[in-house]
């Protein structure tokens, strides 16, 4: 596989995570203000934060953890096959 292609995929995953995190923070801040001022209850905020947070967490693992871990495993397997 081309190294540039791999690097572009990693960068794209990191950008996707960062954009999703910023949107998550902004929208949840707005919902928190609305809940505090008008609803006097935070069940809507908790609902949105939980389910959207799962998506943000998935983007994080795809961008930072799982890609690197997978790459290390592939390199180990290639070394074993070469020996």
C-alpha positions in Angstrom: 0.0 0.0 0.0 1.1 3.5 -0.7 2.4 5.4 2.4 0.8 8.6 1.3 -2.6 6.9 1.1 -2.2 5.6 4.6 -1.1 9.0 5.9 -4.0 10.7 4.3 -6.5 8.2 5.8 -5.0 8.8 9.3 -5.1 12.6 8.8 -8.7 12.4 7.6 -9.7 10.3 10.6 -8.1 12.8 13.0 -9.8 15.7 11.3 -13.2 14.0 11.4 -12.7 13.3 15.1 -11.7 16.9 15.8 -14.6 18.4 13.9 -17.1 16.0 15.5 -15.7 16.9 19.0 -16.0 20.6 18.4 -19.6 20.2 17.2 -20.4 18.0 20.2 -19.1 20.6 22.6 -20.9 23.5 21.0 -24.2 21.8 20.5 -24.2 20.4 24.0 -23.4 23.8 25.5 -26.3 25.3 23.7 -28.6 22.5 24.8 -27.4 22.8 28.4 -28.2 26.5 28.4 -31.7 25.8 26.9 -32.3 23.1 29.5 -31.2 25.3 32.4 -33.2 28.3 31.3 -36.4 26.9 30.0 -36.8 23.2 31.0 -35.2 23.2 34.5 -34.3 19.6 33.7 -31.3 18.0 32.1 -32.7 14.7 30.7 -32.5 16.0 27.1 -28.9 17.0 27.6 -28.0 13.6 29.1 -29.7 11.8 26.3 -27.9 13.8 23.6 -24.6 13.7 25.4 -24.7 9.9 25.9 -25.6 8.8 22.4 -23.6 11.4 20.5 -20.7 10.8 22.9 -20.6 7.1 21.7 -20.1 8.4 18.2 -17.3 10.8 19.3 -15.6 8.1 21.2 -15.7 5.8 18.2 -14.2 8.5 16.1 -11.5 9.0 18.7 -10.5 5.3 18.7 -10.5 5.2 14.9 -8.3 8.3 14.7 -5.8 7.6 17.4 -5.8 4.2 19.0 -7.1 1.5 16.7 -5.3 2.6 13.6 -1.9 2.6 15.3 -2.6 -0.7 17.0 -3.7 -2.3 13.8 -0.7 -1.0 12.0 1.7 -2.5 14.6 -0.1 -5.8 14.4 0.3 -5.8 10.6 4.0 -5.0 10.9 4.5 -7.8 13.4 2.7 -10.3 11.1 4.8 -9.2 8.1 8.0 -9.7 10.1 6.8 -13.2 11.2 6.0 -14.1 7.6 9.4 -12.9 6.4 11.3 -14.9 8.9 
